[in-house]
Amino acid sequence: MSVAITFKEFLQNKGIEFDVIEHSRTDSALRTSEAMHVPGDKMAKSVLVGDDQSYLMVVIPAPTDCSSSD
């Protein structure tokens, strides 16, 4: 899995330290942390939120439960 270069640039420009670790595709942040042998509280996940006009990517702690209001 890769991170879009624009997102990497954003983090770098803000001076935010991060590591990109290659891994096989998984179906959840928990399974990703297990596959990478990284504690879940040390990971983040991105979530797309949107309305009728646009989308926004939000980066949140991986253990956070996301529920749709639909």
C-alpha positions, 0 to 999 in steps of 0.5 A, spaced: 500 500 500 502 506 498 501 513 500 499 519 495 505 523 494 501 530 496 499 527 503 507 525 504 509 532 502 503 535 506 506 531 512 513 533 511 512 540 510 508 541 517 514 537 520 510 531 522 514 525 523 512 519 520 514 512 517 511 509 511 511 501 511 509 497 506 504 491 507 499 487 504 492 489 503 488 488 509 481 490 511 481 494 517 486 498 521 487 492 526 489 487 521 494 492 518 497 493 525 497 486 526 500 484 519 506 490 520 507 488 528 505 495 530 501 497 536 494 499 533 495 506 538 501 507 534 498 507 527 493 512 523 488 511 518 485 516 513 477 516 512 474 520 506 468 524 509 463 528 504 457 531 502 453 533 496 459 537 493 466 535 496 470 530 499 475 531 505 480 526 507 481 526 515 486 522 518 485 519 525 488 514 530 487 507 528 483 505 534 477 510 533 471 507 531 468 510 525 460 510 524 456 512 518 450 517 520 446 514 514 
